[in-house]
Amino acid sequence: MAIIAIRPGLEDDVRTVNVADLKNRLSAYLKQVREGEAILIKDRTDPIALIIPLPAGNDVDADVGVLVASGKARPPRASLSPAFWALPAPRIPLVRAAGAVSADRDESA
């Protein structure tokens, strides 16, 4: 499932629930989403979010789709060629690789 911002006018086409009702009956609403129904969440009278079913596919694709929708990832431009997978793996110690990743994360924060 994905939780996304909602555009005005969509509330006429989907089931609408308020935040308090969603909290009290979350499992029931999630079951409806699993069955294909979209649910609009309102805070009093203001629409604030839409819970929609994710497209069919494996969980990895769904997770990437959520990251792309949130702006935390970009979709691939092309598939990796089989030649990529035939390349030898880098030969560096795990500690050094982990250090490089940590340093990169520190710099981008």
C-alpha positions in Angstrom: 0.0 0.0 0.0 1.0 3.6 -0.5 -0.1 6.7 1.3 0.0 9.7 -1.0 -1.2 13.3 -1.1 -4.6 13.7 -2.7 -5.7 16.0 -5.5 -8.9 18.0 -5.1 -12.0 16.4 -6.6 -11.0 12.8 -6.2 -13.1 12.4 -3.1 -16.3 11.8 -5.2 -14.8 8.6 -6.6 -13.5 6.8 -3.4 -14.7 5.7 0.0 -14.2 8.4 2.6 -13.3 7.9 6.3 -12.3 10.3 9.1 -9.1 9.9 11.0 -10.8 8.7 14.2 -12.8 6.0 12.4 -9.6 5.0 10.5 -7.7 4.6 13.8 -10.6 2.5 15.3 -11.1 0.2 12.3 -7.7 0.3 10.6 -7.5 -3.5 10.0 -10.9 -3.5 8.3 -10.0 -0.6 6.0 -6.6 -2.2 5.2 -8.5 -5.4 4.2 -10.6 -3.3 1.8 -7.5 -1.7 0.3 -6.0 -5.2 -0.2 -9.2 -6.1 -2.1 -8.6 -3.1 -4.4 -10.5 -0.3 -2.9 -9.0 3.2 -2.4 -9.8 5.0 0.8 -9.7 8.8 1.3 -8.7 10.0 4.8 -10.2 13.2 6.1 -9.3 15.3 9.1 -12.7 16.7 9.9 -13.8 18.0 6.5 -10.3 18.4 4.9 -9.0 15.5 2.7 -5.4 14.8 3.8 -4.4 11.4 2.3 -5.4 8.6 0.1 -4.6 4.9 0.8 -4.5 3.0 -2.5 -3.6 -0.6 -3.3 -0.2 -1.0 -4.9 0.0 -2.5 -8.4 0.4 -6.3 -8.6 4.0 -7.4 -8.6 6.7 -8.5 -6.3 7.3 -6.7 -3.0 10.6 -5.3 -4.2 8.8 -3.5 -7.1 6.2 -2.2 -4.6 8.8 -0.9 -2.2 10.7 0.9 -5.0 7.4 2.3 -6.3 6.7 3.8 -2.8 10.2 5.3 -2.7 9.8 6.8 -6.2 6.4 8.3 -5.3 7.9 9.9 -2.2 10.8 11.3 -4.1 13.5 9.3 -2.3 14.4 7.2 -5.4 14.4 7.5 -9.2 13.0 4.8 -11.5 15.6 3.1 -13.6 16.3 4.5 -17.0 17.1 1.1 -18.5 17.6 -2.5 -17.4 21.1 -3.6 -16.6 22.7 -5.6 -19.4 23.7 -9.2 -18.7 27.3 -8.2 -19.3 27.1 -6.1 -16.1 26.4 -9.2 -14.0 29.3 -11.0 -15.6 31.8 -8.4 -14.3 34.0 -9.4 -11.4 33.0 -8.2 -8.0 35.2 -5.6 -6.4 37.9 -7.0 -4.1 37.9 -4.6 -1.1 37.5 -5.5 2.5 33.9 -5.2 3.8 35.1 -2.8 6.6 36.4 -0.4 4.0 33.3 -0.6 1.8 31.1 0.0 4.9 33.3 2.9 5.9 32.9 4.5 2.4 29.1 4.1 2.6 29.0 5.7 6.1 31.2 8.6 5.0 29.0 9.2 1.9 25.9 9.2 4.1 27.5 11.7 6.5 28.4 14.0 3.7 24.9 14.0 2.1 23.1 14.6 5.4 
